[in-house]
Amino acid sequence: MRWRLVDRIDAFEPWSAIRGRKAVTFEEVHLPEPLGRRGVLPESLVLGAASEFLLWLVAASSGFERIAFIEGIDGAAFSGEVRMGDVVLFSLETRRRDDSGIEASFAATAAGRPIASGVLAARLAPLGECLDREDAEGRFREIHGAPA
């Protein structure tokens, strides 16, 4: 089973910004139960979703030639919990980009409440090393509804 961390891309500006949403599922909120936390989305999945938005920003901006590999997360802060049925809105904006890497700030909210923020740093690599280009383009069309 593959976790779906990005459900919809609402706005996309090549190499500049991406905005979208992730709906929290029943299965996801039960993951932290063995750790004594019931009914909340693990913070690691919030970071995973932010990382996946950066992946889509890079892939679509590069014409599906490049992909982002997260190398660091700076200043990650969590200010709220997310529960089943919540829709988390993500906004990422590029802070720095060159041929080898990208850095983007992110913010996540749910029902107008701040959930998380931070800065993601990633190196860029050929997309074909880890994903099939046609599959990636098809998935992007599915979650964005428009060609890259």
Helices and strands as residue ranges (DSSP letters): E 8-13, E 17-23, H 26-29, G 33-35, H 43-61, E 66-78, E 87-97, E 101-110, E 113-126, G 127-129, H 133-144
